[in-house]
Amino acid sequence: MSVTDQPVATAIAVDPGKRWRIARTVAGVAVLGALALLFSGFGVASFAVRVVLLVGLVVLAAGLLQGRMHKFFSSPSAYVATACLLLLVILAIFATEISPQNPYDLRQLDIMDGRQPPGSTNFSGTMTYHLGTDEQGRDIWSGILYGLRVSLSVSIVATLIAMAIGVVVGIYAAWAGGRIEAVLMRIVDFQLSFPSILVALMLMAAFGRGLDKIVIALVIVQWAYYARTVRGTALSETRKEYIDAARGLGLPDWRIVFGHLLPNCIPPLIVISTVQVANTIVLESSLSFLGVGVPITQPSLGLLIANGYDYMLSGQYWMSMYPGVALLAIVASINMVGDRLRDTLNPRLTR
């Protein structure tokens, strides 16, 4: 091998492998988090199993930042955002154990405790409602914990499925080119020309309410963002020398795509996935607020806000305000962690 060929060979052998490790770690974090939330929500995993999943989630996240911890936490906001996000995820995973009441078990509710202010006790004097109750006597704190679990579960699952579809479409369009690329990108452009909330409303009106239906609607709304991002990144990567070198070595297309092209599309994919998780939570909450999202037996934060909206002007602010604060906290913390993760993993953004 000549001297001039060595940098290209290094780019093929080392850089994609490093990015693949990052990709596997990010995928592991997302999958473990989704499993922990889903197992908690459907009651199919014991407390010990959820603890193991949470520990694995933290270990994988720490492995992703191995050697970059100092850079990631160079901003004080990173400490606050990471701590807030980790706390909210723990509360969602262990909502059943932490909440003093199952807010959707009618046997635990008493209509006499309806619309109680924060700090009040129940009618029998055996329980304190630290954040008050709604009109049916549900503990707001317990409702927030259960609502966090539903919102996070739906958004993470929808994001993972939409990302998988978008990556396949974007990579295939960039690699195939020609009419195939033109047709696929026109479909993407057509979908992105409509507001997400409008498309989601139309889909939910056709599907009806339900967790599975809202996940499908969110996937249909979100996949085009990933397809456009991955296609743009893949187009720029296909013009680089390491792709030409791989072709010159006679490597098959599938190996070039999955071994070299896809790993180098990961940094922008990490950025858009973190942003889209937060956007998906907001979109799901908006649909639930409008009454076309999750069913009332498994309400998310948006439905909790909607339930107390009619009482805001009467001074009973707590029914909507506290779920709104929880929604703001989870969305803001995800966005801030995503920004720091982007700056940490993408050396081109280093000043």
C-alpha positions as CSV (number, residue, x, y, z in Angstrom):
1,M,0.0,0.0,0.0
2,S,1.4,3.4,-0.9
3,V,1.8,6.3,1.5
4,T,-1.0,8.3,-0.1
5,D,-3.4,5.4,0.4
6,Q,-2.9,5.0,4.1
7,P,-5.1,7.9,5.3
8,V,-8.0,6.6,3.2
9,A,-7.6,3.1,4.5
10,T,-7.5,4.5,8.0
11,A,-10.7,6.3,7.4
12,I,-12.4,3.1,6.3
13,A,-11.1,0.9,9.1
14,V,-11.2,3.1,12.1
15,D,-13.6,5.9,11.9
16,P,-16.7,3.9,11.0
17,G,-16.0,1.4,13.7
18,K,-15.8,4.2,16.3
19,R,-19.1,5.7,15.0
20,W,-20.7,2.2,15.1
21,R,-19.8,1.9,18.8
22,I,-21.5,5.2,19.4
23,A,-24.5,4.1,17.4
24,R,-24.8,0.8,19.3
25,T,-24.6,2.7,22.6
26,V,-27.2,5.2,21.6
27,A,-29.5,2.5,20.4
28,G,-28.9,0.5,23.6
29,V,-29.8,3.5,25.8
30,A,-33.0,4.1,23.8
31,V,-34.1,0.5,23.8
32,L,-33.4,-0.1,27.5
33,G,-35.2,3.1,28.4
34,A,-38.2,2.1,26.2
35,L,-38.3,-1.4,27.7
36,A,-38.1,-0.1,31.3
37,L,-41.0,2.3,30.7
38,L,-43.1,-0.2,28.8
39,F,-42.6,-2.9,31.4
40,S,-43.5,-0.5,34.1
41,G,-46.6,0.7,32.2
42,F,-48.0,-2.8,31.4
43,G,-46.9,-4.4,34.7
44,V,-45.0,-7.3,33.0
45,A,-41.7,-6.8,34.9
46,S,-40.9,-6.9,38.5
47,F,-39.2,-4.2,40.5
48,A,-35.9,-5.9,40.3
49,V,-36.1,-6.2,36.5
50,R,-36.8,-2.5,36.2
51,V,-33.8,-1.7,38.5
52,V,-31.5,-3.8,36.2
53,L,-32.8,-2.0,33.1
54,L,-32.3,1.3,34.7
55,V,-28.7,0.4,35.8
56,G,-28.0,-0.8,32.3
57,L,-29.4,2.5,30.9
58,V,-27.1,4.6,33.1
59,V,-24.0,2.4,32.3
60,L,-24.6,2.6,28.6
61,A,-25.1,6.4,28.8
62,A,-21.8,6.7,30.7
63,G,-20.1,4.5,28.2
64,L,-21.3,6.8,25.4
65,L,-19.5,9.7,27.1
66,Q,-16.4,7.7,28.0
67,G,-13.4,10.1,27.8
68,R,-15.8,13.0,27.1
69,M,-17.4,13.5,30.5
70,H,-15.5,16.7,31.2
71,K,-16.5,18.2,27.9
72,F,-20.2,17.1,28.3
73,F,-20.4,18.6,31.8
74,S,-18.3,21.7,30.9
75,S,-21.6,23.8,31.1
76,P,-23.5,24.0,34.4
77,S,-26.7,23.6,32.5
78,A,-25.6,20.1,31.6
79,Y,-25.6,19.1,35.2
80,V,-29.1,20.5,35.8
81,A,-30.6,19.0,32.6
82,T,-29.0,15.6,33.1
83,A,-30.1,15.4,36.8
84,C,-33.6,16.6,35.9
85,L,-34.0,14.1,33.0
86,L,-32.6,11.2,35.1
87,L,-35.0,12.0,38.0
88,L,-38.0,12.2,35.7
89,V,-37.1,8.9,34.0
90,I,-36.7,7.2,37.4
91,L,-40.1,8.6,38.6
92,A,-41.7,7.3,35.4
93,I,-40.2,3.9,35.6
94,F,-41.1,3.4,39.3
95,A,-44.4,5.3,39.2
96,T,-46.3,2.3,40.7
97,E,-44.0,2.1,43.7
98,I,-43.6,5.9,44.3
99,S,-47.1,7.2,43.8
100,P,-49.3,7.1,47.0
101,Q,-52.4,6.3,44.9
102,N,-53.3,4.6,41.7
103,P,-55.2,7.5,40.2
104,Y,-57.1,5.3,37.8
105,D,-58.3,2.6,40.3
106,L,-61.8,3.7,41.1
107,R,-61.7,1.8,44.4
108,Q,-59.0,4.2,45.6
109,L,-60.9,7.4,44.7
110,D,-63.4,9.4,46.7
111,I,-65.5,12.1,45.1
112,M,-65.5,13.9,48.4
113,D,-61.8,14.6,47.9
114,G,-62.4,16.4,44.6
115,R,-60.7,19.7,43.8
116,Q,-58.7,19.8,47.1
117,P,-55.9,22.4,47.2
118,P,-52.2,21.4,47.6
119,G,-51.3,20.3,51.1
120,S,-54.8,19.1,52.0
121,T,-55.7,15.7,53.5
122,N,-58.3,13.2,52.2
123,F,-61.8,12.9,53.6
124,S,-60.8,10.2,56.0
125,G,-57.6,12.0,57.1
126,T,-55.2,9.2,56.2
127,M,-53.5,10.7,53.1
128,T,-52.0,14.1,52.2
129,Y,-52.5,15.5,48.7
130,H,-49.2,17.5,48.3
131,L,-50.2,18.8,44.9
132,G,-54.0,18.7,45.4
133,T,-56.6,16.7,43.5
134,D,-58.7,17.0,40.4
135,E,-62.5,17.0,40.2
136,Q,-62.8,13.3,40.7
137,G,-60.5,13.1,43.7
138,R,-57.4,11.9,41.9
139,D,-54.1,12.8,43.5
140,I,-52.3,15.2,41.1
141,W,-48.8,14.0,42.1
142,S,-49.8,10.4,41.3
143,G,-51.4,11.4,38.1
144,I,-48.2,13.2,37.0
145,L,-46.1,10.1,37.7
146,Y,-48.4,7.9,35.6
147,G,-48.7,10.6,32.9
148,L,-45.0,10.9,32.6
149,R,-44.7,7.1,32.0
150,V,-47.3,7.2,29.3
151,S,-45.9,10.3,27.5
152,L,-42.3,9.0,27.6
153,S,-43.3,5.5,26.5
154,V,-45.3,6.6,23.5
155,S,-42.7,9.2,22.4
156,I,-39.7,6.9,22.7
157,V,-41.3,4.0,20.9
158,A,-42.7,6.2,18.1
159,T,-39.3,7.9,17.7
160,L,-37.4,4.6,17.4
161,I,-39.8,3.2,14.8
162,A,-39.9,6.5,12.8
163,M,-36.1,6.7,12.9
164,A,-35.7,3.2,11.6
165,I,-38.0,3.9,8.7
166,G,-36.5,7.3,7.9
167,V,-32.9,6.0,8.0
168,V,-33.8,3.2,5.5
169,V,-35.6,5.6,3.1
170,G,-32.9,8.3,3.3
171,I,-29.9,5.9,2.8
172,Y,-31.6,4.1,0.0
173,A,-32.6,7.4,-1.8
174,A,-29.0,8.8,-1.5
175,W,-27.4,5.6,-2.6
176,A,-29.8,4.7,-5.5
177,G,-30.1,8.3,-6.9
178,G,-32.0,9.0,-10.1
179,R,-35.7,8.6,-10.3
180,I,-35.9,6.5,-7.1
181,E,-34.4,9.4,-5.1
182,A,-36.6,11.9,-6.8
183,V,-39.8,10.0,-6.1
184,L,-38.9,9.3,-2.5
185,M,-37.9,12.9,-1.8
186,R,-41.0,14.3,-3.4
187,I,-43.0,12.1,-1.0
188,V,-41.0,13.4,1.9
189,D,-41.4,17.0,0.7
190,F,-45.2,16.5,0.3
191,Q,-45.5,15.2,3.9
192,L,-43.3,18.0,5.4
193,S,-45.4,20.6,3.6
194,F,-48.2,20.1,6.1
195,P,-48.0,21.0,9.8
196,S,-47.3,18.0,12.0
197,I,-50.3,18.7,14.3
198,L,-52.7,18.9,11.4
199,V,-51.5,15.6,9.9
200,A,-51.7,13.9,13.3
201,L,-55.2,15.3,14.0
202,M,-56.4,13.9,10.6
203,L,-54.9,10.5,11.4
204,M,-56.3,10.3,14.9
205,A,-59.7,11.2,13.6
206,A,-59.5,8.3,11.2
207,F,-57.9,5.8,13.6
208,G,-59.7,6.7,16.9
209,R,-58.1,6.9,20.3
210,G,-55.6,4.3,21.7
211,L,-52.0,4.0,22.6
212,D,-51.2,1.9,19.5
213,K,-53.1,4.2,17.2
214,I,-51.3,7.3,18.5
215,V,-47.9,5.6,18.1
216,I,-48.8,4.8,14.5
217,A,-49.9,8.4,13.9
218,L,-46.7,9.8,15.4
219,V,-44.5,7.5,13.3
220,I,-46.3,8.6,10.1
221,V,-45.8,12.2,11.1
222,Q,-42.1,11.9,12.1
223,W,-40.3,9.6,9.7
224,A,-39.9,12.2,7.0
225,Y,-37.6,14.3,9.2
226,Y,-35.2,11.5,9.6
227,A,-35.3,10.6,5.9
228,R,-34.5,14.1,4.8
229,T,-31.7,14.5,7.3
230,V,-30.0,11.1,6.6
231,R,-30.4,11.5,2.8
232,G,-28.6,14.9,2.9
233,T,-25.8,13.6,5.1
234,A,-25.4,10.5,3.0
235,L,-25.2,12.5,-0.2
236,S,-22.3,14.5,1.1
237,E,-20.6,11.4,2.4
238,T,-20.9,9.5,-0.9
239,R,-18.6,12.2,-2.5
240,K,-15.8,11.6,-0.1
241,E,-12.6,9.7,-0.7
242,Y,-13.3,6.8,1.7
243,I,-16.4,5.8,-0.3
244,D,-14.4,5.9,-3.6
245,A,-11.6,3.8,-1.9
246,A,-14.2,1.3,-0.7
247,R,-15.6,1.0,-4.2
248,G,-12.1,0.7,-5.6
249,L,-11.4,-2.3,-3.2
250,G,-14.4,-4.0,-4.8
251,L,-16.6,-4.1,-1.7
252,P,-20.2,-4.9,-2.2
253,D,-22.8,-2.1,-2.0
254,W,-24.4,-3.5,1.2
255,R,-21.0,-3.5,3.0
256,I,-20.2,0.0,1.9
257,V,-23.6,1.3,3.0
258,F,-23.8,-0.4,6.3
259,G,-20.1,-0.6,7.1
260,H,-19.0,2.9,6.1
261,L,-21.8,5.2,4.9
262,L,-24.4,4.7,7.6
263,P,-21.9,5.1,10.5
264,N,-20.8,8.5,9.3
265,C,-24.5,9.6,9.2
266,I,-24.8,9.1,13.0
267,P,-23.9,12.5,14.4
268,P,-26.8,14.4,12.8
269,L,-29.0,11.4,13.5
270,I,-28.3,11.7,17.2
271,V,-29.1,15.4,17.1
272,I,-32.4,15.1,15.3
273,S,-33.5,12.1,17.3
274,T,-33.1,13.9,20.6
275,V,-34.9,16.9,19.3
276,Q,-37.7,14.7,17.9
277,V,-38.2,12.9,21.1
278,A,-39.0,16.2,22.8
279,N,-41.2,17.3,19.8
280,T,-43.0,14.0,19.9
281,I,-43.8,14.4,23.6
282,V,-45.2,17.9,22.8
283,L,-47.2,16.6,19.8
284,E,-48.6,13.7,21.8
285,S,-49.6,16.0,24.7
286,S,-51.2,18.4,22.2
287,L,-53.3,15.6,20.8
288,S,-54.3,14.4,24.2
289,F,-55.2,17.9,25.3
290,L,-57.5,18.2,22.3
291,G,-59.1,14.9,23.2
292,V,-58.0,12.7,20.3
293,G,-54.9,11.2,21.9
294,V,-54.5,8.5,24.6
295,P,-57.6,7.0,26.2
296,I,-58.8,8.4,29.5
297,T,-57.9,5.2,31.3
298,Q,-54.2,5.8,30.5
299,P,-53.9,9.6,30.4
300,S,-50.7,11.5,29.6
301,L,-49.6,14.9,30.7
302,G,-51.6,16.6,28.0
303,L,-54.8,15.0,29.1
304,L,-54.1,16.0,32.8
305,I,-53.7,19.6,31.7
306,A,-56.9,19.4,29.7
307,N,-58.8,18.0,32.7
308,G,-58.0,21.0,34.8
309,Y,-58.2,23.7,32.2
310,D,-61.8,24.6,32.9
311,Y,-61.0,25.4,36.5
312,M,-58.1,27.7,35.9
313,L,-60.2,30.9,36.0
314,S,-61.8,29.8,39.2
315,G,-58.5,29.8,41.1
316,Q,-58.0,26.1,41.1
317,Y,-54.8,26.3,39.2
318,W,-53.1,23.2,40.5
319,M,-55.0,20.7,38.3
320,S,-53.3,22.1,35.1
321,M,-50.3,24.0,36.3
322,Y,-48.3,21.1,37.9
323,P,-48.7,18.7,35.0
324,G,-47.7,21.6,32.7
325,V,-44.6,22.2,34.8
326,A,-43.7,18.5,34.5
327,L,-44.2,18.6,30.7
328,L,-42.0,21.7,30.5
329,A,-39.3,20.1,32.6
330,I,-39.1,16.9,30.6
331,V,-39.1,18.7,27.2
332,A,-36.5,21.3,28.3
333,S,-34.2,18.7,29.9
334,I,-34.3,16.5,26.8
335,N,-33.5,19.4,24.5
336,M,-30.6,20.6,26.7
337,V,-29.1,17.2,27.0
338,G,-29.4,16.7,23.2
339,D,-27.6,20.0,22.6
340,R,-24.7,19.0,24.9
341,L,-24.6,15.5,23.4
342,R,-24.3,17.1,19.9
343,D,-21.5,19.4,20.9
344,T,-19.7,16.5,22.7
345,L,-19.9,13.9,19.9
346,N,-19.4,16.1,16.9
347,P,-15.9,17.5,16.7
348,R,-16.8,19.9,13.9
349,L,-18.8,21.9,16.4
350,T,-15.8,22.3,18.7
351,R,-14.5,25.8,18.9
